[in-house]
Amino acid sequence: DGGNLALALFTFLYVDLLDTTGTLFAMAKFAGLVNPETGDFKNSTRAFMVDAVSTSIGAVLGTSPVTTLVESASGIEEGGRTGLAAVTVGCFFFISCFFAPLLASVPPWATGPALIVVGSMMMRGLVDIEWNDYGQAVPAFITIALMPLTYSIAYGIIGGLFTYAVVNTSDFLITKALEAMGLQQPPSEPPSPPAGELTDLASVGSGPAKPRDVTVIDVSYSS
């Protein structure tokens, strides 16, 4: 009925949206195309529109999903940036159609090494995670763990977003409750160094200023 159809459409919508978002931004960051100030990459809207149209046309024609895939990391690793690498790969895919019976005899596990290499490339982004901050570390771990276990980038992102909301909301509420009961003091700014004292630059922002000894050498000249 109409309710089941709407549920199916909504399910496909958020799964494909999150899957595409995760893949596009991961590939853009891997290629160094993400603007560090805005967190976006050039022509991102156009990329999402192309993915949406391709996915819709592929579904109408009954083919496998025509969407962005993390295997693009191999082309980016070899220097692909403008899209010419994707066009070249598409031409080779067309040629492979004539060798379909031969390629069908290749066992699925033969593609495992290639996927391992792609996965190792994608692990580079883990160094940017603040692992000392549990509000970031726990959701990141849940996201990384769920993707291979559920065979879906979208499910990993959903799990990470849910965990992020739970962990950080709980931390905020507990902190406010402890402050209200007087069991925890709110964070305060470090005290300013007294006037006339030199400050060690390494101690700025990490605690009280440390005065340093100054030795004055009087050099006099006599004729």
Secondary structure, DSSP 4 states (H G I P E B T S, - for coil): -HHHHHHHHHHHHHHHHHHHHHHHHHHHHHTT-B-TTTS-BTTHHHHHHHHHHHHHHHHHHT-S-----TTHHHHHHTT--SSHHHHHHHHHHHHHGGGHHHHHTS-GGGGHHHHHHHHHHHGGGGGGS-TT-HHHHHHHHHHHHHHHHHT-HHHHHHHHHHHHHHHHHHHHHHHHHHHHTTSSPPP-PPPPPPTT--B-GGGTTSSS--B------------
